[in-house]
Amino acid sequence: MTTTEPKHEVRAEFDVRDVVQEDRVHGSVYTSPEIFQREMDTIFSTGWVYVAHDSEVSEPGDYLTRQIGSNPVVVAHGKDGEVRVLLNRCSHRANKLCNAEMGNASSFRCPYHGWTFSNTGSLTAVPMREGYGDAFQGVRSELGLAEAARVDSYGGFIFASLAAEGPSLTEHLGGAVRAIDRLLDLSPTGTIDLRANWMKHRHLANWKMVVENNVDGYHALFTHASVYDAVRPAKVSHVPSKTAVVVRDIGDGHSEIDYAAEYRRIDEEFVWYGRTTREKLPKYSAALEKRHGPEKTHDALVVGPPHTLIWPNLFLAEMNVMYVEPLSVNETIAYTTAAMFPGQDEINQKSLRRAEGAMGPAGFLIADDGEIGMRNQAGLAARDPEWLRLSRGVETDVADETGIVNSDKSAETPQRGFYRQWAKVVGGADAPAATTIEQENDQ
């Protein structure tokens, strides 16, 4: 039994090297309100964050209310055709302008004093404006809704950044574009539709617990034992030594569990989809072959969709899409929906039922993960030992052109990659230099 010693307290100012190291993370990373606020001020205020999909705001007037960290925003398709990310705050007295989750509107009217804004963000009406006298003259143009500094999209996924300077979206995504492309390759139109509505799960856990778990290949045999016992005949083995599944740190915080090599070894279509057949999805299969031709269609149906975390808040979960919204240091909302293919009701209905079965209120997967996250957060109240270990597989990581890869699915390679990026963004100049694979292998 170890002797309990005085524990490290995190203050508002802290050195990131005291809380994140190459193969371990300090417990305060998940429990410190000061660290949570630093994340809001750095990760979610200076970089790209996923906010919406273009299918959700496809028509002029369409809007959604979302969050960028602690900032409420409205994703609005303006009457001029441009999609903007507007801060959801009246420029008069800071009232939250829009409470509806979605809708279609040409303007937004503040319920407090009636100030009205176009869906382009410009101020269009002020009741009893004469009461302002000359003070209002010349400043009206400055009183429109504040906007995210940059908005861009890739493959229909819309990202926003509150910072005017920084890497482009393409630079931010880096190698993670392969995962988006892999999902879009399964669509006969090369696009997806995320309008099936979002299932919402409140996790009593830090947001990082939720996202890093999504690319944890170690827990499935234990946390989801009942699920894999039920579906084992229809799936590949989840015992690491029996598969060619790899985990990968793609770089820049992106990571994944990649089944592509294992599926290509089996060379059977739809293993990822319950081992259904083309005969059961004839219209979809024919449409996909019309787009790709026989060879690429076969490969797409063999390899299937990605299982990839896109830093910091987007998760492509096979035929589902998830994004997370941090509420506080120990509370997170996870939003999940089925990825639908335009005009393909035959497969879309199956995808909806599968999403409900895995990620719905009584789903087999997310309920397990939600409980584990809650128990993780509760366990952190016991502050000894101080550190969480992320050393599994550290000696067998290998660098290649796709990132840092480990052929043991249970390796904690994705988590190490996540926290390298976390330290870089949260720590800034104080972040430790990343350890290369060559350096690790020399140690």
Phi, psi and omega in degrees: 000131181280154178276131179284126180244163177305135186267154180290123176260131179272127177260175181303323175257123182214156177268121185299336179291345177278347186236343177226123175234175190304321186234021177199156182229134179287143182302332181294342177301332181259348189237347185276119174300328179293318178293319177302315180295322176299321177298318178297324183279343182244287184306312188265359179242346183241346184242183179281136179228135177292133181236332186188176173240145187296339176294337181279340180229052188279339184246148175306132183097340178296140178212158176224149169255128183222185178233141165245097188062238179269002183265116173287136182225160172244121174270111191234132173271103186290164180295343177272003177092351182270139174268123180242159172244104185260138175290132188276068184209122177298136183283359179272290184231025169073015177295140174295120192286316188232126180254340181293145181289328181199165177170194176221122184207145176274342181206165178235128182247125180292129182286350184278302182233008173082008175299139186237138183233140173292161176288003168266354178100349183284147177283125185245339182205139176228110179302140176053046185300333182298339179295343179276347180062212182288345184297335184276340184294133175084354181246357183303320182294340180272355186257017172290173180291139175294152183234155167301141185295325182220140176226133180207168181216158173220126179058026181093347180274119185264128177241153177225152175228134177280351182260134181288332182249154178141179180301152173291166178299320179300319177293321178298315183289322179051230182291349180290346177298334179298325180291317178297316179299322181296321176292315182293334177296340180275354181262131177299338178258356184074014180225162173234168181232125181248041181254021178282357182086157189256131169276136186241129179235126178269114180260127176274064185205156175299146186300328181290328175301321183291311187285321182290333176295330183296336179243031176263110181273000185273328193275343192302316183295341185252303181296320184252031185304317183294325180293311185287335172295324182284324187255003186309318181298338184259002185232168173281164180296146175253011173276117188308320185289349184256004184227166175258023178287139179237157167250150189217132165270103184288335184112154177059029177091346179280145181202169183197162164254121189245115180265002190304313182296320180294317179293322178292327176297318178289323178055048178232128181291146173066021173302323180289350185238042177072020181055041170289183183227165176299326181299331179274347178228059189293320182291316179297313182298319180293320180294321180292321180292329177295325179284314191259334193088166187299315188293310182291327177298314179300315181295318179298319181284339174281309186288320178075193185276171182275167171228078197227134173266123177254115185303138356260348196226009184245137180228121174268103189254077185056244181265022174236158174236133178232142166226154183244151180234107178291127178260319179202182183299335182230030178210134185217142171255128174253126179253131182225141175213164178279140172279117183256151178254123183307128176076009184243066182300330182304312180270333182297320180295322177294320180295322177298313181296321179293322178296318178297319182292328181265318192241001181285179182305328176249026184292156185280335185261306188291333176295318176299311183295323178298319179291319179298317178299317179297319180289325174300312182296320178294321180295332180293346176294333171277111194267016177227121005284158184286331191252147171260132186272135176231038188264357184297122178081007185298330182275351182244010173294142180227136178270135171218190185292347181262353181137212175254121192240145173226129183280357173265111183302335182274359180294150181265033177301314179299321181292322177297320178295321179301313184281341169297314179292320179302313180296321180296316185280314183286323183274337181058233182293340181275355184293143177291150176295139181295137177277128180279162178299322180297319179295319180297318183289337178280342184281000000 
